[in-house]
Amino acid sequence: MSSPSKRREMDVMKLMMSDYNVETINDGLNEFNVEFHGPKESLYEGGVWKIHVELPDAYPYKSPSIGFVNKIFHPNVDELSGSVCLDVINQSWSPMFDLLNVFEVFLPQLLIYPNPSDPLNGDAASLMMKDKEQYDQKVKEYCERYAKKEHIMNSTGEELSDEEDVSDEESGSSDEEEDEIAGHADP
């Protein structure tokens, strides 16, 4: 592996050739979305998320930026931005890791073993520690409302705001949400 650009190309191609649906943005390999399914035998099983990935110029020496596009209820994922709080991506990244590690190991582990003591979503962390049964129910509710195949098909990969709530869109909610959604034309 002679250069970061060759490594980037190889890692993205490995991801594309695996079981993951990868959608490039602007025909480049620096930014793309990946269809991610909740791990089996977890609260997130059956959920489908669009994960936005940005690779810095210095990848693999610098970690990728990873974020959930559609909503997820999890202590270590910011509900508004979708940012992920995961040590192995944010602090202890190594060039020995690749994108398959992110989708086959790191994200599944994050969903199976949330860390409420280092939260990005304080409400999820608090609920998980105080009332695990109610937390489990809310996770499943979010999966049902926001993490189905049709939810990721409706999103364009452009910045999705938390106001772009598919179930509210279908029931015809506020004007602000409709204005937001109107800005995302289908091709």
N, CA, C and O of each residue as an XYZ file, in Angstrom:
748
protein
N       0.844     -1.178      0.000
C       0.000      0.000      0.000
C       0.884      1.234      0.000
O       1.405      1.641      1.038
N       1.045      1.814     -1.160
C       2.011      2.880     -1.297
C       1.488      4.247     -0.877
O       2.263      5.069     -0.388
N       0.206      4.514     -1.052
C      -0.274      5.858     -0.732
C      -1.661      5.809     -0.099
O      -2.413      4.852     -0.278
N      -1.978      6.872      0.648
C      -3.321      6.931      1.250
C      -4.438      6.832      0.211
O      -5.484      6.246      0.493
N      -4.235      7.397     -0.996
C      -5.314      7.360     -1.989
C      -5.543      5.932     -2.494
O      -6.684      5.543     -2.742
N      -4.482      5.155     -2.647
C      -4.648      3.748     -3.048
C      -5.343      2.965     -1.942
O      -6.210      2.135     -2.217
N      -4.973      3.223     -0.713
C      -5.587      2.534      0.417
C      -7.070      2.900      0.514
O      -7.915      2.033      0.743
N      -7.378      4.174      0.341
C      -8.767      4.637      0.375
C      -9.562      3.893     -0.691
O     -10.639      3.364     -0.414
N      -9.029      3.853     -1.910
C      -9.691      3.180     -3.021
C      -9.928      1.705     -2.705
O     -11.012      1.172     -2.943
N      -8.900      1.058     -2.166
C      -9.007     -0.362     -1.843
C     -10.062     -0.604     -0.751
O     -10.862     -1.533     -0.860
N     -10.063      0.221      0.288
C     -11.012      0.047      1.392
C     -12.454      0.278      0.945
O     -13.357     -0.458      1.342
N     -12.665      1.299      0.123
C     -14.024      1.568     -0.356
C     -14.472      0.432     -1.271
O     -15.622      0.000     -1.200
N     -13.580     -0.053     -2.126
C     -13.927     -1.159     -3.016
C     -14.247     -2.424     -2.212
O     -15.184     -3.149     -2.547
N     -13.481     -2.688     -1.167
C     -13.764     -3.851     -0.308
C     -15.159     -3.740      0.297
O     -15.896     -4.722      0.376
N     -15.506     -2.533      0.719
C     -16.826     -2.305      1.301
C     -17.915     -2.514      0.242
O     -18.951     -3.118      0.518
N     -17.669     -2.012     -0.964
C     -18.650     -2.160     -2.049
C     -18.823     -3.624     -2.469
O     -19.918     -4.040     -2.846
N     -17.756     -4.389     -2.403
C     -17.811     -5.787     -2.826
C     -18.355     -6.699     -1.727
O     -18.656     -7.867     -1.973
N     -18.478     -6.167     -0.533
C     -19.049     -6.944      0.565
C     -20.569     -6.861      0.458
O     -21.096     -6.511     -0.598
N     -21.264     -7.173      1.517
C     -22.726     -7.172      1.488
C     -23.335     -5.796      1.727
O     -24.548     -5.689      1.909
N     -22.526     -4.745      1.731
C     -23.040     -3.412      2.035
C     -23.418     -2.657      0.768
O     -22.710     -2.702     -0.238
N     -24.546     -1.964      0.838
C     -24.980     -1.109     -0.254
C     -24.307      0.243     -0.038
O     -24.597      0.933      0.939
N     -23.403      0.626     -0.956
C     -22.646      1.868     -0.833
C     -23.076      2.823     -1.941
O     -23.112      2.452     -3.115
N     -23.399      4.050     -1.558
C     -23.850      5.070     -2.496
C     -22.857      6.226     -2.430
O     -22.808      6.950     -1.436
N     -22.060      6.399     -3.497
C     -21.065      7.474     -3.487
C     -21.760      8.819     -3.667
O     -22.839      8.907     -4.253
N     -21.120      9.857     -3.152
C     -21.634     11.217     -3.266
C     -20.648     11.989     -4.132
O     -19.443     11.953     -3.884
N     -21.145     12.679     -5.132
C     -20.301     13.443     -6.064
C     -19.274     12.575     -6.777
O     -18.182     13.043     -7.098
N     -19.614     11.324     -7.025
C     -18.768     10.391     -7.776
C     -17.345     10.238     -7.242
O     -16.455      9.810     -7.977
N     -17.123     10.575     -5.993
C     -15.787     10.421     -5.425
C     -15.778      9.329     -4.381
O     -16.817      8.757     -4.051
N     -14.595      9.043     -3.865
C     -14.471      8.023     -2.822
C     -14.258      8.655     -1.451
O     -14.017      7.943     -0.476
N     -14.343      9.979     -1.363
C     -14.127     10.648     -0.076
C     -15.389     10.721      0.764
O     -15.316     10.842      1.986
N     -16.544     10.649      0.117
C     -17.802     10.826      0.833
C     -18.837      9.881      0.232
O     -19.029      9.839     -0.983
N     -19.494      9.129      1.100
C     -20.490      8.168      0.632
C     -21.407      7.773      1.773
O     -21.134      8.056      2.940
N     -22.504      7.112      1.411
C     -23.453      6.595      2.391
C     -23.450      5.074      2.311
O     -23.277      4.494      1.239
N     -23.643      4.449      3.447
C     -23.660      2.995      3.520
C     -24.943      2.556      4.220
O     -25.313      3.102      5.259
N     -25.609      1.573      3.644
C     -26.807      1.010      4.273
C     -26.332      0.043      5.366
O     -25.580     -0.896      5.106
N     -26.792      0.303      6.588
C     -26.346     -0.481      7.746
C     -27.557     -1.077      8.452
O     -28.511     -0.367      8.767
N     -27.515     -2.368      8.695
C     -28.613     -3.069      9.367
C     -28.250     -3.321     10.823
O     -27.119     -3.686     11.140
N     -29.228     -3.120     11.705
C     -29.015     -3.362     13.132
C     -28.558     -4.796     13.374
O     -29.024     -5.715     12.700
N     -27.653     -4.995     14.327
C     -27.127     -6.335     14.604
C     -28.220     -7.308     15.054
O     -29.152     -6.937     15.768
N     -28.079     -8.544     14.624
C     -29.025     -9.594     15.025
C     -28.987     -9.768     16.547
O     -27.953     -9.578     17.188
N     -30.137    -10.132     17.098
C     -30.286    -10.375     18.537
C     -29.921     -9.155     19.383
O     -29.430     -9.286     20.504
N     -30.169     -7.965     18.827
C     -29.996     -6.736     19.596
C     -31.315     -5.968     19.538
O     -32.221     -6.325     18.784
N     -31.410     -4.916     20.336
C     -32.603     -4.071     20.310
C     -32.793     -3.433     18.930
O     -33.907     -3.060     18.562
N     -31.711     -3.313     18.180
C     -31.728     -2.620     16.894
C     -31.954     -3.566     15.713
O     -31.960     -3.128     14.562
N     -32.140     -4.860     15.991
C     -32.372     -5.827     14.925
C     -33.604     -5.418     14.120
O     -34.633     -5.055     14.691
N     -33.497     -5.477     12.808
C     -34.603     -5.092     11.941
C     -34.529     -3.636     11.500
O     -35.203     -3.241     10.548
N     -33.712     -2.831     12.188
C     -33.545     -1.427     11.807
C     -32.567     -1.304     10.647
O     -31.626     -2.088     10.524
N     -32.803     -0.306      9.799
C     -31.911     -0.029      8.672
C     -31.565      1.455      8.722
O     -32.452      2.308      8.751
N     -30.271      1.754      8.730
C     -29.821      3.143      8.785
C     -28.942      3.463      7.598
O     -28.243      2.609      7.052
N     -29.004      4.723      7.220
C     -28.064      5.238      6.232
C     -26.953      5.883      7.052
O     -27.196      6.795      7.843
N     -25.732      5.395      6.849
C     -24.576      5.928      7.572
C     -23.774      6.790      6.604
O     -23.355      6.330      5.542
N     -23.567      8.043      6.986
C     -22.786      8.965      6.161
C     -21.318      8.828      6.563
O     -20.977      8.915      7.743
N     -20.462      8.614      5.578
C     -19.032      8.430      5.834
C     -18.259      9.480      5.049
O     -18.482      9.670      3.854
N     -17.351     10.156      5.734
C     -16.419     11.065      5.065
C     -15.014     10.621      5.411
O     -14.671     10.440      6.580
N     -14.203     10.449      4.374
C     -12.816     10.047      4.589
C     -11.923     11.277      4.456
O     -11.954     11.954      3.429
N     -11.129     11.572      5.483
C     -10.231     12.725      5.396
C      -9.117     12.441      4.385
O      -8.869     11.286      4.037
N      -8.455     13.487      3.922
C      -7.360     13.298      2.959
C      -6.285     12.369      3.513
O      -5.646     11.634      2.760
N      -6.088     12.401      4.829
C      -5.030     11.594      5.444
C      -5.480     10.168      5.805
O      -4.731      9.438      6.455
N      -6.689      9.765      5.394
C      -7.134      8.385      5.645
C      -6.153      7.444      4.967
O      -5.782      7.711      3.824
N      -5.712      6.370      5.586
C      -6.162      5.719      6.809
C      -5.446      6.179      8.080
O      -5.664      5.619      9.154
N      -4.592      7.199      7.957
C      -3.864      7.657      9.141
C      -4.753      8.489     10.047
O      -4.494      8.601     11.245
N      -5.802      9.074      9.479
C      -6.820      9.770     10.260
C      -8.117      8.997     10.104
O      -8.380      8.413      9.053
N      -8.920      8.998     11.150
C     -10.142      8.192     11.157
C     -11.223      8.793     10.257
O     -11.245      9.999     10.012
N     -12.120      7.930      9.770
C     -13.247      8.434      8.995
C     -14.240      9.146      9.914
O     -14.277      8.895     11.118
N     -15.028     10.021      9.339
C     -16.127     10.661     10.066
C     -17.377      9.833      9.774
O     -17.726      9.605      8.615
N     -18.045      9.385     10.837
C     -19.178      8.480     10.707
C     -20.400      9.106     11.374
O     -20.303      9.614     12.492
N     -21.546      9.075     10.700
C     -22.760      9.609     11.313
C     -24.019      8.929     10.788
O     -24.100      8.571      9.614
N     -24.994      8.757     11.667
C     -26.285      8.205     11.282
C     -27.081      9.305     10.593
O     -27.180     10.412     11.122
N     -27.649      9.023      9.423
C     -28.455     10.011      8.709
C     -29.881     10.000      9.243
O     -30.445     11.055      9.534
N     -30.470      8.804      9.374
C     -31.810      8.741      9.964
C     -31.682      8.518     11.473
O     -30.665      8.016     11.951
N     -32.712      8.891     12.205
C     -32.670      8.915     13.668
C     -32.457      7.541     14.294
O     -32.911      6.516     13.787
N     -31.743      7.568     15.420
C     -31.542      6.383     16.237
C     -31.534      6.837     17.693
O     -31.003      7.901     18.012
N     -32.117      6.037     18.569
C     -32.126      6.359     20.006
C     -31.032      5.529     20.654
O     -31.177      4.319     20.826
N     -29.934      6.188     21.011
C     -28.761      5.493     21.549
C     -27.949      6.491     22.364
O     -27.784      7.636     21.942
N     -27.436      6.080     23.531
C     -26.669      7.012     24.376
C     -25.443      7.615     23.691
O     -25.055      8.740     24.006
N     -24.829      6.885     22.759
C     -23.576      7.331     22.156
C     -23.724      7.868     20.737
O     -22.745      7.977     19.998
N     -24.964      8.203     20.365
C     -25.219      8.820     19.058
C     -26.038     10.083     19.294
O     -27.102     10.035     19.911
N     -25.539     11.208     18.803
C     -26.258     12.471     18.954
C     -27.545     12.405     18.130
O     -27.514     12.143     16.928
N     -28.665     12.646     18.790
C     -29.957     12.496     18.123
C     -30.154     13.517     17.005
O     -30.801     13.210     16.004
N     -29.613     14.713     17.154
C     -29.813     15.755     16.150
C     -28.860     15.614     14.965
O     -29.291     15.669     13.813
N     -27.578     15.433     15.238
C     -26.596     15.402     14.146
C     -26.296     13.996     13.632
O     -25.835     13.836     12.502
N     -26.556     12.979     14.453
C     -26.215     11.614     14.062
C     -24.765     11.250     14.342
O     -24.334     10.135     14.047
N     -24.002     12.195     14.917
C     -22.597     11.930     15.234
C     -22.481     10.756     16.185
O     -23.343     10.525     17.033
N     -21.388     10.016     16.021
C     -21.161      8.814     16.814
C     -20.024      9.059     17.797
O     -18.973      9.578     17.422
N     -20.236      8.683     19.058
C     -19.184      8.750     20.070
C     -18.649      7.331     20.253
O     -19.250      6.507     20.942
N     -17.529      7.072     19.632
C     -16.941      5.742     19.677
C     -15.436      5.892     19.749
O     -14.812      6.362     18.798
N     -14.840      5.494     20.881
C     -13.408      5.669     21.101
C     -12.553      5.187     19.944
O     -11.620      5.870     19.523
N     -12.874      4.008     19.432
C     -12.019      3.411     18.413
C     -12.013      4.251     17.127
O     -11.048      4.205     16.364
N     -13.064      5.004     16.888
C     -13.079      5.886     15.717
C     -12.538      7.261     16.086
O     -11.763      7.842     15.326
N     -12.931      7.787     17.237
C     -12.569      9.157     17.583
C     -11.188      9.319     18.209
O     -10.537     10.339     17.983
N     -10.716      8.334     18.997
C      -9.439      8.529     19.675
C      -8.379      7.486     19.358
O      -7.213      7.828     19.159
N      -8.767      6.228     19.310
C      -7.739      5.197     19.175
C      -7.697      4.553     17.785
O      -7.332      3.386     17.644
N      -8.074      5.324     16.764
C      -8.043      4.834     15.392
C      -6.610      4.470     15.010
O      -5.657      5.131     15.424
N      -6.477      3.430     14.231
C      -5.178      2.992     13.733
C      -5.297      2.709     12.244
O      -6.350      2.262     11.789
N      -4.232      2.960     11.467
C      -4.266      2.634     10.040
C      -4.455      1.131      9.784
O      -4.724      0.717      8.656
N      -4.312      0.332     10.829
C      -4.545     -1.112     10.674
C      -6.037     -1.401     10.503
O      -6.400     -2.444      9.959
N      -6.901     -0.498     10.956
C      -8.344     -0.670     10.789
C      -8.738     -0.260      9.375
O      -8.065      0.548      8.735
N      -9.846     -0.836      8.899
C     -10.373     -0.397      7.614
C     -11.879     -0.183      7.724
O     -12.456     -0.335      8.801
N     -12.507      0.165      6.620
C     -13.940      0.481      6.651
C     -14.792     -0.733      6.991
O     -15.847     -0.596      7.610
N     -14.346     -1.918      6.593
C     -15.097     -3.122      6.962
C     -15.127     -3.289      8.478
O     -16.140     -3.712      9.035
N     -14.018     -2.959      9.153
C     -14.004     -3.019     10.620
C     -15.084     -2.120     11.210
O     -15.749     -2.489     12.178
N     -15.255     -0.931     10.620
C     -16.243      0.017     11.116
C     -17.637     -0.596     11.053
O     -18.401     -0.514     12.015
N     -17.971     -1.220      9.904
C     -19.336     -1.714      9.699
C     -19.573     -3.134     10.203
O     -20.711     -3.508     10.487
N     -18.518     -3.921     10.317
C     -18.702     -5.304     10.771
C     -18.409     -5.488     12.251
O     -18.877     -6.451     12.859
N     -17.642     -4.576     12.840
C     -17.265     -4.735     14.245
C     -17.654     -3.519     15.084
O     -18.418     -3.649     16.041
N     -17.134     -2.331     14.734
C     -17.269     -1.170     15.613
C     -18.719     -0.714     15.793
O     -19.173     -0.553     16.926
N     -19.450     -0.506     14.700
C     -20.843     -0.055     14.844
C     -21.736     -1.126     15.473
O     -22.532     -0.800     16.354
N     -21.634     -2.401     15.051
C     -22.447     -3.418     15.744
C     -22.146     -3.475     17.247
O     -23.065     -3.583     18.059
N     -20.869     -3.404     17.616
C     -20.501     -3.435     19.038
C     -21.089     -2.227     19.771
O     -21.558     -2.349     20.902
N     -21.061     -1.063     19.118
C     -21.625      0.137     19.733
C     -23.110     -0.049     20.017
O     -23.592      0.340     21.081
N     -23.843     -0.644     19.065
C     -25.277     -0.816     19.257
C     -25.592     -1.904     20.280
O     -26.571     -1.801     21.018
N     -24.775     -2.927     20.322
C     -25.017     -4.022     21.278
C     -24.604     -3.623     22.698
O     -25.261     -4.003     23.668
N     -23.526     -2.863     22.817
C     -22.994     -2.487     24.136
C     -22.908     -0.966     24.278
O     -21.808     -0.415     24.239
N     -24.031     -0.281     24.440
C     -23.977      1.175     24.612
C     -23.245      1.546     25.902
O     -23.217      0.775     26.861
N     -22.655      2.740     25.904
C     -21.927      3.215     27.073
C     -22.606      4.475     27.612
O     -22.291      5.583     27.179
N     -23.543      4.307     28.559
C     -24.277      5.472     29.065
C     -23.422      6.417     29.912
O     -23.864      7.521     30.229
N     -22.206      6.004     30.285
C     -21.370      6.891     31.101
C     -20.584      7.892     30.237
O     -19.921      8.777     30.776
N     -20.651      7.761     28.909
C     -19.982      8.705     28.008
C     -20.959      9.085     26.894
O     -20.728      8.771     25.727
N     -22.070      9.775     27.268
C     -23.162      9.959     26.307
C     -23.020     11.165     25.381
O     -22.410     12.173     25.738
N     -23.594     11.039     24.190
C     -23.870     12.171     23.307
C     -25.357     12.486     23.371
O     -25.780     13.602     23.070
N     -26.150     11.484     23.768
C     -27.588     11.661     23.957
C     -27.884     11.410     25.439
O     -28.083     10.274     25.870
N     -27.908     12.502     26.200
C     -28.109     12.408     27.651
C     -29.441     11.780     28.032
O     -29.530     11.071     29.034
N     -30.487     12.039     27.228
C     -31.802     11.463     27.527
C     -31.765      9.942     27.415
O     -32.305      9.236     28.266
N     -31.125      9.447     26.364
C     -31.030      7.996     26.170
C     -30.201      7.369     27.288
O     -30.564      6.323     27.825
N     -29.090      8.010     27.635
C     -28.226      7.476     28.692
C     -28.963      7.433     30.023
O     -28.915      6.431     30.738
N     -29.646      8.529     30.352
C     -30.375      8.619     31.611
C     -31.480      7.559     31.676
O     -31.628      6.867     32.683
N     -32.248      7.443     30.598
C     -33.337      6.473     30.567
C     -32.794      5.044     30.671
O     -33.378      4.201     31.352
N     -31.672      4.779     29.990
C     -31.074      3.447     30.032
C     -30.672      3.067     31.463
O     -30.847      1.924     31.884
N     -30.129      4.045     32.202
C     -29.672      3.758     33.561
C     -30.831      3.703     34.563
O     -30.776      2.949     35.535
N     -31.874      4.498     34.328
C     -32.976      4.576     35.292
C     -34.090      3.569     35.043
O     -34.653      3.014     35.987
N     -34.409      3.332     33.773
C     -35.545      2.468     33.454
C     -35.246      1.699     32.169
O     -35.668      2.094     31.082
N     -34.516      0.605     32.310
C     -34.044     -0.171     31.152
C     -35.213     -0.647     30.285
O     -35.107     -0.669     29.058
N     -36.318     -1.025     30.914
C     -37.463     -1.515     30.155
C     -38.034     -0.414     29.249
O     -38.345     -0.655     28.083
N     -38.165      0.783     29.800
C     -38.680      1.904     29.010
C     -37.678      2.300     27.920
O     -38.068      2.647     26.805
N     -36.382      2.245     28.255
C     -35.322      2.522     27.267
C     -35.437      1.541     26.096
O     -35.431      1.948     24.934
N     -35.543      0.254     26.411
C     -35.652     -0.774     25.365
C     -36.851     -0.496     24.463
O     -36.768     -0.632     23.243
N     -37.950     -0.111     25.069
C     -39.171      0.171     24.311
C     -38.970      1.376     23.384
O     -39.426      1.367     22.240
N     -38.286      2.409     23.881
C     -38.066      3.607     23.067
C     -37.120      3.308     21.904
O     -37.309      3.833     20.807
N     -36.105      2.473     22.129
C     -35.200      2.062     21.049
C     -36.001      1.380     19.949
O     -35.837      1.687     18.768
N     -36.864      0.455     20.342
C     -37.670     -0.286     19.361
C     -38.637      0.649     18.635
O     -38.865      0.504     17.434
N     -39.203      1.606     19.369
C     -40.113      2.583     18.763
C     -39.381      3.410     17.696
O     -39.917      3.635     16.611
N     -38.161      3.861     18.004
C     -37.367      4.622     17.037
C     -37.040      3.768     15.818
O     -37.072      4.256     14.688
N     -36.726      2.495     16.045
C     -36.442      1.595     14.923
C     -37.660      1.515     14.007
O     -37.532      1.545     12.783
N     -38.831      1.415     14.609
C     -40.069      1.296     13.845
C     -40.380      2.600     13.089
O     -40.805      2.565     11.935
N     -40.168      3.734     13.740
C     -40.532      5.026     13.147
C     -39.520      5.569     12.152
O     -39.897      6.206     11.168
N     -38.222      5.321     12.401
C     -37.195      6.002     11.618
C     -36.224      5.075     10.884
O     -35.472      5.540     10.029
N     -36.223      3.789     11.194
C     -35.161      2.922     10.679
C     -35.696      1.766      9.838
O     -35.353      0.605     10.064
N     -36.529      2.098      8.880
C     -37.011      1.098      7.939
C     -36.430      1.420      6.566
O     -36.014      2.549      6.305
N     -36.406      0.432      5.707
C     -35.831      0.594      4.364
C     -36.408      1.819      3.647
O     -35.669      2.558      2.996
N     -37.723      2.039      3.761
C     -38.325      3.178      3.064
C     -37.824      4.512      3.603
O     -37.839      5.507      2.877
N     -37.379      4.560      4.863
C     -36.860      5.809      5.424
C     -35.533      6.186      4.798
O     -35.266      7.365      4.561
N     -34.701      5.197      4.531
C     -33.416      5.548      3.926
C     -33.556      5.753      2.427
O     -32.727      6.432      1.821
N     -34.583      5.183      1.818
C     -34.805      5.396      0.383
C     -35.322      6.811      0.137
O     -35.050      7.388     -0.916
N     -36.060      7.377      1.086
C     -36.624      8.713      0.927
C     -35.598      9.810      1.132
O     -35.792     10.932      0.665
N     -34.510      9.505      1.823
C     -33.527     10.548      2.090
C     -32.545     10.616      0.933
O     -32.251      9.604      0.297
N     -32.041     11.812      0.663
C     -31.191     12.017     -0.505
C     -29.718     11.925     -0.178
O     -28.891     11.886     -1.088
N     -29.364     11.890      1.107
C     -27.960     11.899      1.459
C     -27.480     13.318      1.704
O     -26.403     13.516      2.267
N     -28.262     14.314      1.289
C     -27.939     15.680      1.654
C     -28.195     15.779      3.149
O     -28.775     14.872      3.745
N     -27.769     16.868      3.749
C     -27.948     16.989      5.193
C     -29.416     16.832      5.553
O     -30.269     17.596      5.102
N     -29.685     15.850      6.357
C     -31.042     15.654      6.854
C     -31.114     16.251      8.240
O     -30.241     16.002      9.072
N     -32.120     17.019      8.492
C     -32.258     17.569      9.832
C     -33.176     16.673     10.637
O     -33.866     15.812     10.089
N     -33.176     16.881     11.924
C     -34.048     16.077     12.767
C     -35.511     16.413     12.503
O     -36.397     15.642     12.870
N     -35.773     17.554     11.871
C     -37.159     17.903     11.567
C     -37.691     17.103     10.396
O     -38.901     17.071     10.168
N     -36.822     16.466      9.663
C     -37.251     15.694      8.508
C     -37.661     14.310      8.979
O     -36.937     13.331      8.799
N     -38.801     14.255      9.569
C     -39.325     13.055     10.195
C     -40.313     12.423      9.238
O     -41.375     12.986      8.973
N     -39.970     11.257      8.720
C     -40.778     10.635      7.680
C     -42.200     10.378      8.143
O     -43.142     10.602      7.383
N     -42.376      9.918      9.366
C     -43.742      9.623      9.802
C     -44.556     10.908      9.946
O     -45.762     10.895      9.699
N     -43.927     12.019     10.341
C     -44.632     13.290     10.389
C     -44.943     13.775      8.984
O     -45.993     14.368      8.740
N     -44.008     13.516      8.046
C     -44.218     13.931      6.665
C     -45.478     13.275      6.109
O     -46.274     13.916      5.423
N     -45.647     11.998      6.412
C     -46.799     11.269      5.889
C     -48.101     11.761      6.500
O     -49.134     11.756      5.831
N     -48.072     12.184      7.754
C     -49.303     12.633      8.401
C     -49.541     14.124      8.178
O     -50.541     14.669      8.646
N     -48.614     14.797      7.454
C     -48.785     16.210      7.123
C     -48.668     17.103      8.332
O     -49.664     17.671      8.781
N     -47.455     17.241      8.876
C     -47.279     18.043     10.084
C     -46.995     19.506      9.734
O     -47.532     20.021      8.754
N     -46.170     20.165     10.513
C     -46.003     21.613     10.425
C     -45.443     22.095      9.088
O     -44.821     21.337      8.344
N     -45.685     23.397      8.798
C     -45.199     24.004      7.558
C     -43.697     24.003      7.499
O     -43.116     23.809      6.431
N     -43.039     24.223      8.659
C     -41.581     24.261      8.685
C     -41.008     22.948      8.170
O     -40.053     22.948      7.393
N     -41.576     21.844      8.592
C     -41.083     20.541      8.148
C     -41.334     20.357      6.661
O     -40.485     19.805      5.962
N     -42.462     20.800      6.168
C     -42.749     20.651      4.745
C     -41.799     21.501      3.917
O     -41.361     21.069      2.851
N     -41.468     22.709      4.388
C     -40.505     23.545      3.678
C     -39.154     22.864      3.626
O     -38.495     22.864      2.587
N     -38.738     22.287      4.736
C     -37.462     21.576      4.809
C     -37.439     20.431      3.808
O     -36.469     20.268      3.068
N     -38.492     19.648      3.784
C     -38.567     18.475      2.914
C     -38.641     18.907      1.457
O     -38.073     18.243      0.590
N     -39.326     20.000      1.173
C     -39.475     20.473     -0.200
C     -38.124     20.769     -0.840
O     -38.003     20.728     -2.065
N     -37.106     21.066     -0.033
C     -35.772     21.379     -0.554
C     -35.045     20.156     -1.064
O     -33.982     20.297     -1.668
N     -35.564     18.974     -0.851
C     -34.889     17.750     -1.264
C     -35.687     17.085     -2.390
O     -36.516     16.211     -2.135
N     -35.440     17.495     -3.608
C     -36.176     16.940     -4.734
C     -35.662     15.555     -5.087
O     -34.464     15.285     -5.008
N     -36.575     14.686     -5.475
C     -36.160     13.359     -5.938
C     -35.623     13.484     -7.359
O     -36.165     14.255     -8.151
N     -34.574     12.745     -7.698
C     -33.999     12.838     -9.057
C     -34.929     12.267    -10.102
O     -34.600     12.267    -11.288
